[in-house]
Amino acid sequence: MVSLFWNSAMVRGRDEVYVAAMPLRATKGPPQLLLSAAYSLNFWDLQHFMVIIKPSSPSQVLVFDFQPKDPEDLYVALAAMYGRAVPGVVLARKLQKLPKNKCWLVGYSTEDAVEKAREFNKKWETDLRIGLHDCRDYTNSLVKQLTGEKDVLERLRNIGG
């Protein structure tokens, strides 16, 4: 995990905001193997991005992301690849701990980040379109809402994230 801040002691009491990447999901077999290989080779455009919040109070880490309702459905994948809108879903899940790889501390929230993320999710349009309204747009928009930073994924890409 890479920290992009020098002195985290200066911001105690504020929720930490992370961005993480993982392999895209696909149907089992060759499509999934191909996406896993792309992730391992660090192909930036073939990764799924999400936002992780680590509250300042001792509580569980939460991950928020946006993906197709059925990411392993071949027909959904084909429709998405051809630019068609597919049903999406915003997910919020608990994590036991932060991922060790491809997880970057990107900032701190000045307010209750979990509550802000939940409010943000209520307003997020769930029709997913690859390249126009997908996990990258969701991640950039949620990080902007939580920390004020615009285009966090572009910054991470430029530093070799």
FILOMI-414490 format. One record per residue (C-alpha): residue number from 1; x, y, z. Coordinates in nm, 3 decimals. Layout:
// residues N
REC     k         x         y         z
REC   NUM         X         Y         Z
...
***
This chain:
// residues 161
REC     k         x         y         z
REC     1     0.000     0.000     0.000
REC     2     0.139     0.341    -0.093
REC     3     0.073     0.648     0.120
REC     4     0.073     0.975    -0.069
REC     5     0.096     1.189     0.245
REC     6     0.409     1.255     0.448
REC     7     0.273     1.311     0.796
REC     8    -0.046     1.125     0.876
REC     9    -0.014     1.223     1.243
REC    10    -0.119     1.575     1.142
REC    11    -0.466     1.455     1.040
REC    12    -0.571     1.236     1.331
REC    13    -0.943     1.220     1.386
REC    14    -1.031     1.237     1.017
REC    15    -1.157     0.949     0.807
REC    16    -0.897     0.810     0.567
REC    17    -0.998     0.774     0.200
REC    18    -0.831     0.514    -0.020
REC    19    -0.863     0.406    -0.381
REC    20    -0.809     0.040    -0.462
REC    21    -0.794    -0.159    -0.784
REC    22    -0.884    -0.520    -0.848
REC    23    -0.934    -0.740    -1.154
REC    24    -1.252    -0.688    -1.352
REC    25    -1.499    -0.973    -1.316
REC    26    -1.606    -1.180    -1.614
REC    27    -1.759    -1.516    -1.695
REC    28    -1.558    -1.810    -1.568
REC    29    -1.296    -1.960    -1.793
REC    30    -1.089    -1.777    -2.058
REC    31    -1.254    -1.434    -2.013
REC    32    -1.179    -1.433    -1.639
REC    33    -0.825    -1.560    -1.696
REC    34    -0.764    -1.284    -1.951
REC    35    -0.883    -1.011    -1.712
REC    36    -0.679    -1.154    -1.424
REC    37    -0.370    -1.152    -1.646
REC    38    -0.437    -0.792    -1.749
REC    39    -0.462    -0.694    -1.381
REC    40    -0.137    -0.876    -1.299
REC    41     0.037    -0.696    -1.585
REC    42    -0.097    -0.366    -1.446
REC    43    -0.301    -0.266    -1.751
REC    44    -0.465     0.042    -1.599
REC    45    -0.772     0.042    -1.824
REC    46    -0.858    -0.321    -1.742
REC    47    -0.896    -0.279    -1.367
REC    48    -1.196    -0.221    -1.143
REC    49    -1.162     0.079    -0.912
REC    50    -1.334     0.142    -0.582
REC    51    -1.322     0.373    -0.281
REC    52    -1.234     0.250     0.066
REC    53    -1.306     0.446     0.382
REC    54    -1.122     0.379     0.705
REC    55    -1.310     0.573     0.974
REC    56    -1.105     0.758     1.235
REC    57    -1.305     0.588     1.510
REC    58    -1.224     0.222     1.563
REC    59    -1.477     0.065     1.333
REC    60    -1.476    -0.155     1.027
REC    61    -1.328    -0.048     0.694
REC    62    -1.590    -0.004     0.420
REC    63    -1.557    -0.034     0.044
REC    64    -1.788     0.148    -0.198
REC    65    -1.802     0.067    -0.567
REC    66    -2.013     0.072    -0.883
REC    67    -2.037    -0.225    -1.118
REC    68    -2.280    -0.409    -1.346
REC    69    -2.562    -0.584    -1.160
REC    70    -2.443    -0.913    -1.304
REC    71    -2.075    -0.867    -1.397
REC    72    -2.029    -1.233    -1.491
REC    73    -2.314    -1.242    -1.746
REC    74    -2.167    -1.271    -2.096
REC    75    -2.453    -1.073    -2.254
REC    76    -2.408    -0.789    -2.007
REC    77    -2.034    -0.783    -2.082
REC    78    -2.094    -0.774    -2.459
REC    79    -2.352    -0.497    -2.430
REC    80    -2.119    -0.295    -2.209
REC    81    -1.826    -0.343    -2.449
REC    82    -2.037    -0.205    -2.735
REC    83    -2.123     0.109    -2.539
REC    84    -2.475     0.016    -2.441
REC    85    -2.606     0.104    -2.099
REC    86    -2.643    -0.193    -1.867
REC    87    -2.805    -0.210    -1.524
REC    88    -2.552    -0.118    -1.258
REC    89    -2.546    -0.131    -0.882
REC    90    -2.371     0.070    -0.614
REC    91    -2.232    -0.157    -0.345
REC    92    -2.117    -0.090     0.010
REC    93    -1.943    -0.374     0.189
REC    94    -1.734    -0.426     0.502
REC    95    -1.372    -0.531     0.485
REC    96    -1.169    -0.694     0.759
REC    97    -0.862    -0.491     0.660
REC    98    -0.719    -0.279     0.382
REC    99    -0.586    -0.459     0.074
REC   100    -0.208    -0.495     0.071
REC   101    -0.169    -0.434    -0.305
REC   102    -0.301    -0.168    -0.539
REC   103    -0.449     0.037    -0.256
REC   104    -0.355     0.404    -0.222
REC   105    -0.425     0.654     0.056
REC   106    -0.555     0.954    -0.140
REC   107    -0.680     1.189     0.129
REC   108    -0.892     1.261     0.431
REC   109    -1.253     1.360     0.472
REC   110    -1.334     1.662     0.683
REC   111    -1.679     1.520     0.762
REC   112    -1.820     1.174     0.836
REC   113    -1.701     1.002     0.518
REC   114    -1.927     0.699     0.551
REC   115    -2.239     0.913     0.583
REC   116    -2.126     1.133     0.292
REC   117    -2.067     0.823     0.078
REC   118    -2.411     0.684     0.161
REC   119    -2.577     1.015     0.066
REC   120    -2.370     1.025    -0.255
REC   121    -2.478     0.670    -0.343
REC   122    -2.847     0.757    -0.311
REC   123    -2.806     1.009    -0.595
REC   124    -2.572     0.810    -0.822
REC   125    -2.730     0.716    -1.159
REC   126    -2.706     0.336    -1.191
REC   127    -2.715     0.292    -1.570
REC   128    -2.357     0.182    -1.638
REC   129    -2.179     0.267    -1.966
REC   130    -1.817     0.167    -2.006
REC   131    -1.600     0.473    -2.060
REC   132    -1.884     0.718    -1.994
REC   133    -2.036     0.627    -1.658
REC   134    -1.849     0.340    -1.492
REC   135    -1.638     0.253    -1.188
REC   136    -1.377     0.515    -1.283
REC   137    -1.634     0.793    -1.293
REC   138    -1.781     0.669    -0.967
REC   139    -1.441     0.655    -0.796
REC   140    -1.336     1.000    -0.919
REC   141    -1.672     1.151    -0.822
REC   142    -1.688     0.995    -0.475
REC   143    -1.328     1.090    -0.394
REC   144    -1.405     1.447    -0.505
REC   145    -1.711     1.447    -0.276
REC   146    -1.509     1.316     0.019
REC   147    -1.176     1.497    -0.019
REC   148    -1.226     1.769    -0.279
REC   149    -0.969     1.618    -0.516
REC   150    -1.066     1.606    -0.884
REC   151    -0.951     1.324    -1.115
REC   152    -0.775     1.116    -0.851
REC   153    -0.735     0.824    -1.092
REC   154    -0.542     1.040    -1.336
REC   155    -0.304     1.142    -1.055
REC   156    -0.255     0.780    -0.948
REC   157    -0.195     0.673    -1.308
REC   158     0.064     0.950    -1.355
REC   159     0.262     0.845    -1.046
REC   160     0.264     0.486    -1.164
REC   161    -0.022     0.364    -0.941
***
